[in-house]
Amino acid sequence: MRRVRRRGLAHEAADHIRESIFDGRAAPGSALREVELAASLDVSRGSVREGLAILEREGLVRSEWHRGARVIELSPSDVNEVYTVRAALERLATISAAARMNAARLADLESLVQAMGRALEGDADGSTLLALDMAFHDRIYETAANGRLTDAWHGVRSQVRLFQLIRIERDQVDYRDRLVPEHHDLLRLMSRGPSEELARAAEEHVDSARRTLVHLLERDPDHPRS
């Protein structure tokens, strides 16, 4: 891990540990030892402890008394819980965003879908594709302009990103095939304003990802991260 700058140390430590979880250096279930992290990041154990607390609130880390912190382990139950919450949030977010949609906001979302297409044509890696995917959904929450809804999204966002990275690692073909068509469909429906069809599409967009990842985990629960 790179050493952090001497500013906002707890948050910067959290940033570096989070990235190590996302890129697989810190594998699911692995221990996150304060002494080792403090030495590698050149910060105090207190800053590491605060950083781990941030990640625990994001759902990426679990701490147990006398056992320390560990990266969360991914089970079908975890996926079902997170994606059930996400489906409810996406339904409300897309409906709220559609009610506030205008030409500029539609163009912004369209540019992201086009960027997805270009990235696919350029054989971009899964992390790059997922960054565009997450940006699309972030824009929806921004457009919805509901602070508490956005807070709820941020409460599961890191877990969603981790789960999607694992999904992509295990079956990138399925993800790449679905990426543009599903987001284009959401964009098309949002351009027409709020509707039950849009709400159902938003829920299905999330639930299809849930079903895929649950299937992959049940088929090979011990598959290592690449």
PyMOL commands that place a pseudoatom at each C-alpha (Angstrom):
pseudoatom trace, name=CA, resn=MET, resi=1, chain=A, elem=C, hetatm=0, pos=[0.000, 0.000, 0.000]
pseudoatom trace, name=CA, resn=ARG, resi=2, chain=A, elem=C, hetatm=0, pos=[1.117, 3.564, -0.671]
pseudoatom trace, name=CA, resn=ARG, resi=3, chain=A, elem=C, hetatm=0, pos=[1.810, 5.876, 2.223]
pseudoatom trace, name=CA, resn=VAL, resi=4, chain=A, elem=C, hetatm=0, pos=[-0.854, 8.468, 2.892]
pseudoatom trace, name=CA, resn=ARG, resi=5, chain=A, elem=C, hetatm=0, pos=[-0.479, 12.232, 3.076]
pseudoatom trace, name=CA, resn=ARG, resi=6, chain=A, elem=C, hetatm=0, pos=[-0.559, 13.985, 6.434]
pseudoatom trace, name=CA, resn=ARG, resi=7, chain=A, elem=C, hetatm=0, pos=[-4.094, 15.339, 6.035]
pseudoatom trace, name=CA, resn=GLY, resi=8, chain=A, elem=C, hetatm=0, pos=[-7.371, 13.685, 6.995]
pseudoatom trace, name=CA, resn=LEU, resi=9, chain=A, elem=C, hetatm=0, pos=[-5.436, 10.593, 8.020]
pseudoatom trace, name=CA, resn=ALA, resi=10, chain=A, elem=C, hetatm=0, pos=[-8.362, 8.444, 9.145]
pseudoatom trace, name=CA, resn=HIS, resi=11, chain=A, elem=C, hetatm=0, pos=[-10.282, 9.062, 5.924]
pseudoatom trace, name=CA, resn=GLU, resi=12, chain=A, elem=C, hetatm=0, pos=[-7.205, 8.597, 3.773]
pseudoatom trace, name=CA, resn=ALA, resi=13, chain=A, elem=C, hetatm=0, pos=[-6.368, 5.365, 5.578]
pseudoatom trace, name=CA, resn=ALA, resi=14, chain=A, elem=C, hetatm=0, pos=[-9.952, 4.244, 4.926]
pseudoatom trace, name=CA, resn=ASP, resi=15, chain=A, elem=C, hetatm=0, pos=[-9.543, 5.143, 1.238]
pseudoatom trace, name=CA, resn=HIS, resi=16, chain=A, elem=C, hetatm=0, pos=[-6.415, 3.006, 0.876]
pseudoatom trace, name=CA, resn=ILE, resi=17, chain=A, elem=C, hetatm=0, pos=[-7.829, 0.042, 2.784]
pseudoatom trace, name=CA, resn=ARG, resi=18, chain=A, elem=C, hetatm=0, pos=[-11.065, 0.289, 0.791]
pseudoatom trace, name=CA, resn=GLU, resi=19, chain=A, elem=C, hetatm=0, pos=[-9.166, 0.150, -2.490]
pseudoatom trace, name=CA, resn=SER, resi=20, chain=A, elem=C, hetatm=0, pos=[-7.204, -2.874, -1.281]
pseudoatom trace, name=CA, resn=ILE, resi=21, chain=A, elem=C, hetatm=0, pos=[-10.546, -4.590, -0.626]
pseudoatom trace, name=CA, resn=PHE, resi=22, chain=A, elem=C, hetatm=0, pos=[-11.922, -3.608, -4.022]
pseudoatom trace, name=CA, resn=ASP, resi=23, chain=A, elem=C, hetatm=0, pos=[-8.855, -4.762, -5.958]
pseudoatom trace, name=CA, resn=GLY, resi=24, chain=A, elem=C, hetatm=0, pos=[-8.604, -8.057, -4.076]
pseudoatom trace, name=CA, resn=ARG, resi=25, chain=A, elem=C, hetatm=0, pos=[-5.363, -7.468, -2.172]
pseudoatom trace, name=CA, resn=ALA, resi=26, chain=A, elem=C, hetatm=0, pos=[-7.411, -7.730, 1.020]
pseudoatom trace, name=CA, resn=ALA, resi=27, chain=A, elem=C, hetatm=0, pos=[-9.451, -10.848, 0.321]
pseudoatom trace, name=CA, resn=PRO, resi=28, chain=A, elem=C, hetatm=0, pos=[-12.882, -11.605, 1.809]
pseudoatom trace, name=CA, resn=GLY, resi=29, chain=A, elem=C, hetatm=0, pos=[-12.483, -12.845, 5.369]
pseudoatom trace, name=CA, resn=SER, resi=30, chain=A, elem=C, hetatm=0, pos=[-8.884, -11.669, 5.691]
pseudoatom trace, name=CA, resn=ALA, resi=31, chain=A, elem=C, hetatm=0, pos=[-7.696, -9.982, 8.878]
pseudoatom trace, name=CA, resn=LEU, resi=32, chain=A, elem=C, hetatm=0, pos=[-6.997, -6.247, 8.867]
pseudoatom trace, name=CA, resn=ARG, resi=33, chain=A, elem=C, hetatm=0, pos=[-4.339, -5.813, 11.547]
pseudoatom trace, name=CA, resn=GLU, resi=34, chain=A, elem=C, hetatm=0, pos=[-3.916, -2.320, 12.931]
pseudoatom trace, name=CA, resn=VAL, resi=35, chain=A, elem=C, hetatm=0, pos=[-0.175, -2.600, 13.576]
pseudoatom trace, name=CA, resn=GLU, resi=36, chain=A, elem=C, hetatm=0, pos=[0.612, -3.813, 10.057]
pseudoatom trace, name=CA, resn=LEU, resi=37, chain=A, elem=C, hetatm=0, pos=[-1.676, -1.270, 8.413]
pseudoatom trace, name=CA, resn=ALA, resi=38, chain=A, elem=C, hetatm=0, pos=[-0.286, 1.590, 10.485]
pseudoatom trace, name=CA, resn=ALA, resi=39, chain=A, elem=C, hetatm=0, pos=[3.258, 0.659, 9.465]
pseudoatom trace, name=CA, resn=SER, resi=40, chain=A, elem=C, hetatm=0, pos=[2.456, 0.233, 5.760]
pseudoatom trace, name=CA, resn=LEU, resi=41, chain=A, elem=C, hetatm=0, pos=[0.498, 3.501, 5.588]
pseudoatom trace, name=CA, resn=ASP, resi=42, chain=A, elem=C, hetatm=0, pos=[2.837, 5.408, 7.927]
pseudoatom trace, name=CA, resn=VAL, resi=43, chain=A, elem=C, hetatm=0, pos=[0.043, 6.569, 10.227]
pseudoatom trace, name=CA, resn=SER, resi=44, chain=A, elem=C, hetatm=0, pos=[-0.876, 5.949, 13.850]
pseudoatom trace, name=CA, resn=ARG, resi=45, chain=A, elem=C, hetatm=0, pos=[-2.894, 2.962, 14.988]
pseudoatom trace, name=CA, resn=GLY, resi=46, chain=A, elem=C, hetatm=0, pos=[-5.559, 5.439, 16.061]
pseudoatom trace, name=CA, resn=SER, resi=47, chain=A, elem=C, hetatm=0, pos=[-5.936, 6.702, 12.490]
pseudoatom trace, name=CA, resn=VAL, resi=48, chain=A, elem=C, hetatm=0, pos=[-6.162, 3.130, 11.219]
pseudoatom trace, name=CA, resn=ARG, resi=49, chain=A, elem=C, hetatm=0, pos=[-8.743, 2.296, 13.882]
pseudoatom trace, name=CA, resn=GLU, resi=50, chain=A, elem=C, hetatm=0, pos=[-10.853, 5.282, 12.852]
pseudoatom trace, name=CA, resn=GLY, resi=51, chain=A, elem=C, hetatm=0, pos=[-10.450, 4.342, 9.190]
pseudoatom trace, name=CA, resn=LEU, resi=52, chain=A, elem=C, hetatm=0, pos=[-11.622, 0.803, 9.895]
pseudoatom trace, name=CA, resn=ALA, resi=53, chain=A, elem=C, hetatm=0, pos=[-14.640, 2.217, 11.734]
pseudoatom trace, name=CA, resn=ILE, resi=54, chain=A, elem=C, hetatm=0, pos=[-15.535, 4.181, 8.585]
pseudoatom trace, name=CA, resn=LEU, resi=55, chain=A, elem=C, hetatm=0, pos=[-15.334, 0.998, 6.521]
pseudoatom trace, name=CA, resn=GLU, resi=56, chain=A, elem=C, hetatm=0, pos=[-17.399, -0.889, 9.071]
pseudoatom trace, name=CA, resn=ARG, resi=57, chain=A, elem=C, hetatm=0, pos=[-20.157, 1.704, 8.675]
pseudoatom trace, name=CA, resn=GLU, resi=58, chain=A, elem=C, hetatm=0, pos=[-19.948, 1.158, 4.906]
pseudoatom trace, name=CA, resn=GLY, resi=59, chain=A, elem=C, hetatm=0, pos=[-20.397, -2.575, 5.433]
pseudoatom trace, name=CA, resn=LEU, resi=60, chain=A, elem=C, hetatm=0, pos=[-16.997, -3.601, 4.047]
pseudoatom trace, name=CA, resn=VAL, resi=61, chain=A, elem=C, hetatm=0, pos=[-15.448, -4.552, 7.390]
pseudoatom trace, name=CA, resn=ARG, resi=62, chain=A, elem=C, hetatm=0, pos=[-16.691, -6.449, 10.423]
pseudoatom trace, name=CA, resn=SER, resi=63, chain=A, elem=C, hetatm=0, pos=[-15.117, -6.117, 13.857]
pseudoatom trace, name=CA, resn=GLU, resi=64, chain=A, elem=C, hetatm=0, pos=[-15.388, -8.577, 16.721]
pseudoatom trace, name=CA, resn=TRP, resi=65, chain=A, elem=C, hetatm=0, pos=[-14.278, -8.127, 20.306]
pseudoatom trace, name=CA, resn=HIS, resi=66, chain=A, elem=C, hetatm=0, pos=[-10.799, -9.602, 20.844]
pseudoatom trace, name=CA, resn=ARG, resi=67, chain=A, elem=C, hetatm=0, pos=[-10.644, -10.727, 17.200]
pseudoatom trace, name=CA, resn=GLY, resi=68, chain=A, elem=C, hetatm=0, pos=[-10.123, -7.416, 15.437]
pseudoatom trace, name=CA, resn=ALA, resi=69, chain=A, elem=C, hetatm=0, pos=[-11.363, -6.341, 12.022]
pseudoatom trace, name=CA, resn=ARG, resi=70, chain=A, elem=C, hetatm=0, pos=[-11.852, -8.516, 8.965]
pseudoatom trace, name=CA, resn=VAL, resi=71, chain=A, elem=C, hetatm=0, pos=[-12.990, -7.951, 5.403]
pseudoatom trace, name=CA, resn=ILE, resi=72, chain=A, elem=C, hetatm=0, pos=[-16.569, -9.107, 5.001]
pseudoatom trace, name=CA, resn=GLU, resi=73, chain=A, elem=C, hetatm=0, pos=[-17.136, -12.553, 3.550]
pseudoatom trace, name=CA, resn=LEU, resi=74, chain=A, elem=C, hetatm=0, pos=[-19.599, -12.793, 0.705]
pseudoatom trace, name=CA, resn=SER, resi=75, chain=A, elem=C, hetatm=0, pos=[-22.505, -15.211, 1.004]
pseudoatom trace, name=CA, resn=PRO, resi=76, chain=A, elem=C, hetatm=0, pos=[-25.776, -15.553, -0.916]
pseudoatom trace, name=CA, resn=SER, resi=77, chain=A, elem=C, hetatm=0, pos=[-27.534, -14.222, 2.185]
pseudoatom trace, name=CA, resn=ASP, resi=78, chain=A, elem=C, hetatm=0, pos=[-25.390, -11.060, 2.122]
pseudoatom trace, name=CA, resn=VAL, resi=79, chain=A, elem=C, hetatm=0, pos=[-26.153, -10.552, -1.559]
pseudoatom trace, name=CA, resn=ASN, resi=80, chain=A, elem=C, hetatm=0, pos=[-29.885, -11.037, -1.062]
pseudoatom trace, name=CA, resn=GLU, resi=81, chain=A, elem=C, hetatm=0, pos=[-29.990, -8.526, 1.797]
pseudoatom trace, name=CA, resn=VAL, resi=82, chain=A, elem=C, hetatm=0, pos=[-27.984, -5.801, 0.060]
pseudoatom trace, name=CA, resn=TYR, resi=83, chain=A, elem=C, hetatm=0, pos=[-29.668, -6.128, -3.315]
pseudoatom trace, name=CA, resn=THR, resi=84, chain=A, elem=C, hetatm=0, pos=[-33.154, -6.227, -1.784]
pseudoatom trace, name=CA, resn=VAL, resi=85, chain=A, elem=C, hetatm=0, pos=[-32.402, -2.886, -0.139]
pseudoatom trace, name=CA, resn=ARG, resi=86, chain=A, elem=C, hetatm=0, pos=[-30.855, -1.569, -3.333]
pseudoatom trace, name=CA, resn=ALA, resi=87, chain=A, elem=C, hetatm=0, pos=[-33.873, -2.569, -5.428]
pseudoatom trace, name=CA, resn=ALA, resi=88, chain=A, elem=C, hetatm=0, pos=[-36.169, -0.545, -3.162]
pseudoatom trace, name=CA, resn=LEU, resi=89, chain=A, elem=C, hetatm=0, pos=[-33.824, 2.452, -3.317]
pseudoatom trace, name=CA, resn=GLU, resi=90, chain=A, elem=C, hetatm=0, pos=[-33.473, 2.269, -7.101]
pseudoatom trace, name=CA, resn=ARG, resi=91, chain=A, elem=C, hetatm=0, pos=[-37.229, 2.138, -7.578]
pseudoatom trace, name=CA, resn=LEU, resi=92, chain=A, elem=C, hetatm=0, pos=[-37.700, 5.350, -5.613]
pseudoatom trace, name=CA, resn=ALA, resi=93, chain=A, elem=C, hetatm=0, pos=[-34.612, 7.039, -7.059]
pseudoatom trace, name=CA, resn=THR, resi=94, chain=A, elem=C, hetatm=0, pos=[-35.512, 6.448, -10.710]
pseudoatom trace, name=CA, resn=ILE, resi=95, chain=A, elem=C, hetatm=0, pos=[-39.112, 7.570, -10.213]
pseudoatom trace, name=CA, resn=SER, resi=96, chain=A, elem=C, hetatm=0, pos=[-37.971, 10.693, -8.347]
pseudoatom trace, name=CA, resn=ALA, resi=97, chain=A, elem=C, hetatm=0, pos=[-35.284, 11.427, -10.940]
pseudoatom trace, name=CA, resn=ALA, resi=98, chain=A, elem=C, hetatm=0, pos=[-37.723, 10.974, -13.823]
pseudoatom trace, name=CA, resn=ALA, resi=99, chain=A, elem=C, hetatm=0, pos=[-39.999, 13.594, -12.262]
pseudoatom trace, name=CA, resn=ARG, resi=100, chain=A, elem=C, hetatm=0, pos=[-37.113, 16.103, -12.266]
pseudoatom trace, name=CA, resn=MET, resi=101, chain=A, elem=C, hetatm=0, pos=[-35.544, 15.114, -15.583]
pseudoatom trace, name=CA, resn=ASN, resi=102, chain=A, elem=C, hetatm=0, pos=[-34.648, 17.759, -18.156]
pseudoatom trace, name=CA, resn=ALA, resi=103, chain=A, elem=C, hetatm=0, pos=[-32.668, 17.866, -21.385]
pseudoatom trace, name=CA, resn=ALA, resi=104, chain=A, elem=C, hetatm=0, pos=[-29.325, 18.567, -19.702]
pseudoatom trace, name=CA, resn=ARG, resi=105, chain=A, elem=C, hetatm=0, pos=[-29.722, 15.736, -17.199]
pseudoatom trace, name=CA, resn=LEU, resi=106, chain=A, elem=C, hetatm=0, pos=[-30.792, 13.321, -19.919]
pseudoatom trace, name=CA, resn=ALA, resi=107, chain=A, elem=C, hetatm=0, pos=[-27.778, 14.324, -22.007]
pseudoatom trace, name=CA, resn=ASP, resi=108, chain=A, elem=C, hetatm=0, pos=[-25.491, 13.703, -19.026]
pseudoatom trace, name=CA, resn=LEU, resi=109, chain=A, elem=C, hetatm=0, pos=[-26.887, 10.199, -18.534]
pseudoatom trace, name=CA, resn=GLU, resi=110, chain=A, elem=C, hetatm=0, pos=[-26.784, 9.527, -22.275]
pseudoatom trace, name=CA, resn=SER, resi=111, chain=A, elem=C, hetatm=0, pos=[-23.105, 10.503, -22.350]
pseudoatom trace, name=CA, resn=LEU, resi=112, chain=A, elem=C, hetatm=0, pos=[-22.394, 7.876, -19.690]
pseudoatom trace, name=CA, resn=VAL, resi=113, chain=A, elem=C, hetatm=0, pos=[-24.218, 5.169, -21.656]
pseudoatom trace, name=CA, resn=GLN, resi=114, chain=A, elem=C, hetatm=0, pos=[-22.253, 6.163, -24.754]
pseudoatom trace, name=CA, resn=ALA, resi=115, chain=A, elem=C, hetatm=0, pos=[-19.039, 6.010, -22.725]
pseudoatom trace, name=CA, resn=MET, resi=116, chain=A, elem=C, hetatm=0, pos=[-19.986, 2.478, -21.668]
pseudoatom trace, name=CA, resn=GLY, resi=117, chain=A, elem=C, hetatm=0, pos=[-20.340, 1.520, -25.322]
pseudoatom trace, name=CA, resn=ARG, resi=118, chain=A, elem=C, hetatm=0, pos=[-16.982, 3.022, -26.239]
pseudoatom trace, name=CA, resn=ALA, resi=119, chain=A, elem=C, hetatm=0, pos=[-15.338, 1.301, -23.279]
pseudoatom trace, name=CA, resn=LEU, resi=120, chain=A, elem=C, hetatm=0, pos=[-16.759, -2.043, -24.377]
pseudoatom trace, name=CA, resn=GLU, resi=121, chain=A, elem=C, hetatm=0, pos=[-15.534, -1.489, -27.927]
pseudoatom trace, name=CA, resn=GLY, resi=122, chain=A, elem=C, hetatm=0, pos=[-12.099, -0.675, -26.533]
pseudoatom trace, name=CA, resn=ASP, resi=123, chain=A, elem=C, hetatm=0, pos=[-12.109, -3.866, -24.450]
pseudoatom trace, name=CA, resn=ALA, resi=124, chain=A, elem=C, hetatm=0, pos=[-11.902, -1.917, -21.186]
pseudoatom trace, name=CA, resn=ASP, resi=125, chain=A, elem=C, hetatm=0, pos=[-11.452, -3.892, -17.998]
pseudoatom trace, name=CA, resn=GLY, resi=126, chain=A, elem=C, hetatm=0, pos=[-14.261, -4.635, -15.572]
pseudoatom trace, name=CA, resn=SER, resi=127, chain=A, elem=C, hetatm=0, pos=[-13.212, -1.966, -13.087]
pseudoatom trace, name=CA, resn=THR, resi=128, chain=A, elem=C, hetatm=0, pos=[-13.453, 0.743, -15.761]
pseudoatom trace, name=CA, resn=LEU, resi=129, chain=A, elem=C, hetatm=0, pos=[-16.882, -0.463, -16.861]
pseudoatom trace, name=CA, resn=LEU, resi=130, chain=A, elem=C, hetatm=0, pos=[-18.126, -0.603, -13.290]
pseudoatom trace, name=CA, resn=ALA, resi=131, chain=A, elem=C, hetatm=0, pos=[-16.935, 2.966, -12.649]
pseudoatom trace, name=CA, resn=LEU, resi=132, chain=A, elem=C, hetatm=0, pos=[-19.212, 4.143, -15.475]
pseudoatom trace, name=CA, resn=ASP, resi=133, chain=A, elem=C, hetatm=0, pos=[-22.038, 1.946, -14.177]
pseudoatom trace, name=CA, resn=MET, resi=134, chain=A, elem=C, hetatm=0, pos=[-21.761, 3.412, -10.669]
pseudoatom trace, name=CA, resn=ALA, resi=135, chain=A, elem=C, hetatm=0, pos=[-21.498, 6.954, -12.057]
pseudoatom trace, name=CA, resn=PHE, resi=136, chain=A, elem=C, hetatm=0, pos=[-24.777, 6.448, -13.948]
pseudoatom trace, name=CA, resn=HIS, resi=137, chain=A, elem=C, hetatm=0, pos=[-26.569, 5.456, -10.754]
pseudoatom trace, name=CA, resn=ASP, resi=138, chain=A, elem=C, hetatm=0, pos=[-24.917, 8.236, -8.745]
pseudoatom trace, name=CA, resn=ARG, resi=139, chain=A, elem=C, hetatm=0, pos=[-26.344, 10.721, -11.273]
pseudoatom trace, name=CA, resn=ILE, resi=140, chain=A, elem=C, hetatm=0, pos=[-29.815, 9.269, -10.769]
pseudoatom trace, name=CA, resn=TYR, resi=141, chain=A, elem=C, hetatm=0, pos=[-29.610, 9.877, -7.018]
pseudoatom trace, name=CA, resn=GLU, resi=142, chain=A, elem=C, hetatm=0, pos=[-28.246, 13.382, -7.589]
pseudoatom trace, name=CA, resn=THR, resi=143, chain=A, elem=C, hetatm=0, pos=[-31.137, 14.134, -9.939]
pseudoatom trace, name=CA, resn=ALA, resi=144, chain=A, elem=C, hetatm=0, pos=[-33.670, 12.733, -7.463]
pseudoatom trace, name=CA, resn=ALA, resi=145, chain=A, elem=C, hetatm=0, pos=[-32.464, 15.431, -5.025]
pseudoatom trace, name=CA, resn=ASN, resi=146, chain=A, elem=C, hetatm=0, pos=[-33.597, 13.577, -1.909]
pseudoatom trace, name=CA, resn=GLY, resi=147, chain=A, elem=C, hetatm=0, pos=[-30.876, 13.867, 0.711]
pseudoatom trace, name=CA, resn=ARG, resi=148, chain=A, elem=C, hetatm=0, pos=[-32.056, 10.986, 2.867]
pseudoatom trace, name=CA, resn=LEU, resi=149, chain=A, elem=C, hetatm=0, pos=[-32.430, 8.742, -0.163]
pseudoatom trace, name=CA, resn=THR, resi=150, chain=A, elem=C, hetatm=0, pos=[-28.867, 9.606, -1.206]
pseudoatom trace, name=CA, resn=ASP, resi=151, chain=A, elem=C, hetatm=0, pos=[-27.636, 8.865, 2.322]
pseudoatom trace, name=CA, resn=ALA, resi=152, chain=A, elem=C, hetatm=0, pos=[-29.317, 5.459, 2.149]
pseudoatom trace, name=CA, resn=TRP, resi=153, chain=A, elem=C, hetatm=0, pos=[-27.607, 4.783, -1.197]
pseudoatom trace, name=CA, resn=HIS, resi=154, chain=A, elem=C, hetatm=0, pos=[-24.232, 5.751, 0.243]
pseudoatom trace, name=CA, resn=GLY, resi=155, chain=A, elem=C, hetatm=0, pos=[-24.907, 3.307, 3.078]
pseudoatom trace, name=CA, resn=VAL, resi=156, chain=A, elem=C, hetatm=0, pos=[-24.834, 0.361, 0.660]
pseudoatom trace, name=CA, resn=ARG, resi=157, chain=A, elem=C, hetatm=0, pos=[-22.807, 1.793, -2.225]
pseudoatom trace, name=CA, resn=SER, resi=158, chain=A, elem=C, hetatm=0, pos=[-19.437, 0.349, -1.192]
pseudoatom trace, name=CA, resn=GLN, resi=159, chain=A, elem=C, hetatm=0, pos=[-20.947, -3.099, -0.700]
pseudoatom trace, name=CA, resn=VAL, resi=160, chain=A, elem=C, hetatm=0, pos=[-22.654, -2.882, -4.090]
pseudoatom trace, name=CA, resn=ARG, resi=161, chain=A, elem=C, hetatm=0, pos=[-19.356, -1.948, -5.723]
pseudoatom trace, name=CA, resn=LEU, resi=162, chain=A, elem=C, hetatm=0, pos=[-17.536, -4.856, -4.071]
pseudoatom trace, name=CA, resn=PHE, resi=163, chain=A, elem=C, hetatm=0, pos=[-20.281, -7.331, -4.939]
pseudoatom trace, name=CA, resn=GLN, resi=164, chain=A, elem=C, hetatm=0, pos=[-20.363, -6.133, -8.551]
pseudoatom trace, name=CA, resn=LEU, resi=165, chain=A, elem=C, hetatm=0, pos=[-16.581, -6.431, -8.851]
pseudoatom trace, name=CA, resn=ILE, resi=166, chain=A, elem=C, hetatm=0, pos=[-16.811, -10.029, -7.676]
pseudoatom trace, name=CA, resn=ARG, resi=167, chain=A, elem=C, hetatm=0, pos=[-19.669, -10.682, -10.098]
pseudoatom trace, name=CA, resn=ILE, resi=168, chain=A, elem=C, hetatm=0, pos=[-17.592, -9.290, -12.971]
pseudoatom trace, name=CA, resn=GLU, resi=169, chain=A, elem=C, hetatm=0, pos=[-14.537, -11.325, -11.992]
pseudoatom trace, name=CA, resn=ARG, resi=170, chain=A, elem=C, hetatm=0, pos=[-16.599, -14.513, -12.085]
pseudoatom trace, name=CA, resn=ASP, resi=171, chain=A, elem=C, hetatm=0, pos=[-18.648, -13.843, -15.222]
pseudoatom trace, name=CA, resn=GLN, resi=172, chain=A, elem=C, hetatm=0, pos=[-17.498, -10.795, -17.147]
pseudoatom trace, name=CA, resn=VAL, resi=173, chain=A, elem=C, hetatm=0, pos=[-19.261, -11.880, -20.347]
pseudoatom trace, name=CA, resn=ASP, resi=174, chain=A, elem=C, hetatm=0, pos=[-22.716, -11.673, -18.752]
pseudoatom trace, name=CA, resn=TYR, resi=175, chain=A, elem=C, hetatm=0, pos=[-21.971, -8.251, -17.259]
pseudoatom trace, name=CA, resn=ARG, resi=176, chain=A, elem=C, hetatm=0, pos=[-20.603, -6.860, -20.518]
pseudoatom trace, name=CA, resn=ASP, resi=177, chain=A, elem=C, hetatm=0, pos=[-23.610, -8.155, -22.476]
pseudoatom trace, name=CA, resn=ARG, resi=178, chain=A, elem=C, hetatm=0, pos=[-26.094, -6.503, -20.112]
pseudoatom trace, name=CA, resn=LEU, resi=179, chain=A, elem=C, hetatm=0, pos=[-24.338, -3.213, -19.395]
pseudoatom trace, name=CA, resn=VAL, resi=180, chain=A, elem=C, hetatm=0, pos=[-25.438, -0.962, -22.256]
pseudoatom trace, name=CA, resn=PRO, resi=181, chain=A, elem=C, hetatm=0, pos=[-28.894, -2.452, -23.015]
pseudoatom trace, name=CA, resn=GLU, resi=182, chain=A, elem=C, hetatm=0, pos=[-30.078, -2.286, -19.399]
pseudoatom trace, name=CA, resn=HIS, resi=183, chain=A, elem=C, hetatm=0, pos=[-28.848, 1.262, -18.795]
pseudoatom trace, name=CA, resn=HIS, resi=184, chain=A, elem=C, hetatm=0, pos=[-30.169, 2.436, -22.145]
pseudoatom trace, name=CA, resn=ASP, resi=185, chain=A, elem=C, hetatm=0, pos=[-33.564, 1.007, -21.230]
pseudoatom trace, name=CA, resn=LEU, resi=186, chain=A, elem=C, hetatm=0, pos=[-33.562, 2.853, -17.898]
pseudoatom trace, name=CA, resn=LEU, resi=187, chain=A, elem=C, hetatm=0, pos=[-32.604, 6.070, -19.673]
pseudoatom trace, name=CA, resn=ARG, resi=188, chain=A, elem=C, hetatm=0, pos=[-35.364, 5.644, -22.267]
pseudoatom trace, name=CA, resn=LEU, resi=189, chain=A, elem=C, hetatm=0, pos=[-38.005, 5.086, -19.601]
pseudoatom trace, name=CA, resn=MET, resi=190, chain=A, elem=C, hetatm=0, pos=[-36.808, 7.979, -17.420]
pseudoatom trace, name=CA, resn=SER, resi=191, chain=A, elem=C, hetatm=0, pos=[-37.062, 10.302, -20.425]
pseudoatom trace, name=CA, resn=ARG, resi=192, chain=A, elem=C, hetatm=0, pos=[-40.810, 9.577, -20.510]
pseudoatom trace, name=CA, resn=GLY, resi=193, chain=A, elem=C, hetatm=0, pos=[-41.369, 10.575, -16.893]
pseudoatom trace, name=CA, resn=PRO, resi=194, chain=A, elem=C, hetatm=0, pos=[-42.401, 8.550, -13.835]
pseudoatom trace, name=CA, resn=SER, resi=195, chain=A, elem=C, hetatm=0, pos=[-44.215, 5.289, -14.549]
pseudoatom trace, name=CA, resn=GLU, resi=196, chain=A, elem=C, hetatm=0, pos=[-44.784, 1.854, -13.098]
pseudoatom trace, name=CA, resn=GLU, resi=197, chain=A, elem=C, hetatm=0, pos=[-42.915, 0.427, -16.090]
pseudoatom trace, name=CA, resn=LEU, resi=198, chain=A, elem=C, hetatm=0, pos=[-39.843, 2.439, -15.069]
pseudoatom trace, name=CA, resn=ALA, resi=199, chain=A, elem=C, hetatm=0, pos=[-40.158, 1.319, -11.446]
pseudoatom trace, name=CA, resn=ARG, resi=200, chain=A, elem=C, hetatm=0, pos=[-40.340, -2.330, -12.505]
pseudoatom trace, name=CA, resn=ALA, resi=201, chain=A, elem=C, hetatm=0, pos=[-37.372, -1.928, -14.858]
pseudoatom trace, name=CA, resn=ALA, resi=202, chain=A, elem=C, hetatm=0, pos=[-35.272, -0.383, -12.078]
pseudoatom trace, name=CA, resn=GLU, resi=203, chain=A, elem=C, hetatm=0, pos=[-36.114, -3.241, -9.729]
pseudoatom trace, name=CA, resn=GLU, resi=204, chain=A, elem=C, hetatm=0, pos=[-35.417, -5.879, -12.378]
pseudoatom trace, name=CA, resn=HIS, resi=205, chain=A, elem=C, hetatm=0, pos=[-32.091, -4.232, -13.240]
pseudoatom trace, name=CA, resn=VAL, resi=206, chain=A, elem=C, hetatm=0, pos=[-30.989, -4.775, -9.643]
pseudoatom trace, name=CA, resn=ASP, resi=207, chain=A, elem=C, hetatm=0, pos=[-32.636, -8.155, -9.189]
pseudoatom trace, name=CA, resn=SER, resi=208, chain=A, elem=C, hetatm=0, pos=[-31.025, -9.628, -12.306]
pseudoatom trace, name=CA, resn=ALA, resi=209, chain=A, elem=C, hetatm=0, pos=[-27.624, -8.753, -10.828]
pseudoatom trace, name=CA, resn=ARG, resi=210, chain=A, elem=C, hetatm=0, pos=[-28.667, -10.334, -7.530]
pseudoatom trace, name=CA, resn=ARG, resi=211, chain=A, elem=C, hetatm=0, pos=[-29.779, -13.563, -9.183]
pseudoatom trace, name=CA, resn=THR, resi=212, chain=A, elem=C, hetatm=0, pos=[-26.589, -13.791, -11.228]
pseudoatom trace, name=CA, resn=LEU, resi=213, chain=A, elem=C, hetatm=0, pos=[-24.269, -13.294, -8.268]
pseudoatom trace, name=CA, resn=VAL, resi=214, chain=A, elem=C, hetatm=0, pos=[-26.203, -15.658, -5.999]
pseudoatom trace, name=CA, resn=HIS, resi=215, chain=A, elem=C, hetatm=0, pos=[-26.001, -18.319, -8.714]
pseudoatom trace, name=CA, resn=LEU, resi=216, chain=A, elem=C, hetatm=0, pos=[-22.254, -17.800, -9.105]
pseudoatom trace, name=CA, resn=LEU, resi=217, chain=A, elem=C, hetatm=0, pos=[-21.673, -18.006, -5.352]
pseudoatom trace, name=CA, resn=GLU, resi=218, chain=A, elem=C, hetatm=0, pos=[-23.783, -21.120, -4.936]
pseudoatom trace, name=CA, resn=ARG, resi=219, chain=A, elem=C, hetatm=0, pos=[-22.074, -22.801, -7.880]
pseudoatom trace, name=CA, resn=ASP, resi=220, chain=A, elem=C, hetatm=0, pos=[-18.560, -22.136, -6.577]
pseudoatom trace, name=CA, resn=PRO, resi=221, chain=A, elem=C, hetatm=0, pos=[-18.550, -20.723, -3.022]
pseudoatom trace, name=CA, resn=ASP, resi=222, chain=A, elem=C, hetatm=0, pos=[-14.773, -21.079, -2.595]
pseudoatom trace, name=CA, resn=HIS, resi=223, chain=A, elem=C, hetatm=0, pos=[-13.760, -19.377, -5.833]
pseudoatom trace, name=CA, resn=PRO, resi=224, chain=A, elem=C, hetatm=0, pos=[-10.737, -17.145, -5.041]
pseudoatom trace, name=CA, resn=ARG, resi=225, chain=A, elem=C, hetatm=0, pos=[-10.648, -13.514, -6.122]
pseudoatom trace, name=CA, resn=SER, resi=226, chain=A, elem=C, hetatm=0, pos=[-8.444, -12.968, -9.151]
for i in range(1, 226): cmd.bond("trace and resi %d" % i, "trace and resi %d" % (i + 1))
show_as sticks, trace
zoom trace
